[in-house]
Amino acid sequence: MLATLFYAVEACEYGDIWRPWCVDALRRIAELSKIKAVEEFRKALEFFPSTDAFRATVDNVWNEMMHTLPFSGMQ
């Protein structure tokens, strides 16, 4: 689930209506998985197929998850 949501976040443009939902869902899965740091997030994602481009965005996605408010629903 973690990798799928990570790829979903990366597939959404920043203005996409689905991006906040994907970021919030990814944050919740990380919390349930007890992932508390970007290094743990990166390590968890290493188990899944990826590309250099996706691996380069892990820190950015982590920062987005940590610095955006939880999603409250579609408007």
Secondary structure, 3 states (H helix, E strand, C coil): CHHHHHHHHHHCCCCCCCHHHHHHHHHHHHHHCCCCCHHHHHHHHCCCCCCHHHHHCHHHHHHHHHHCCCCCCCC
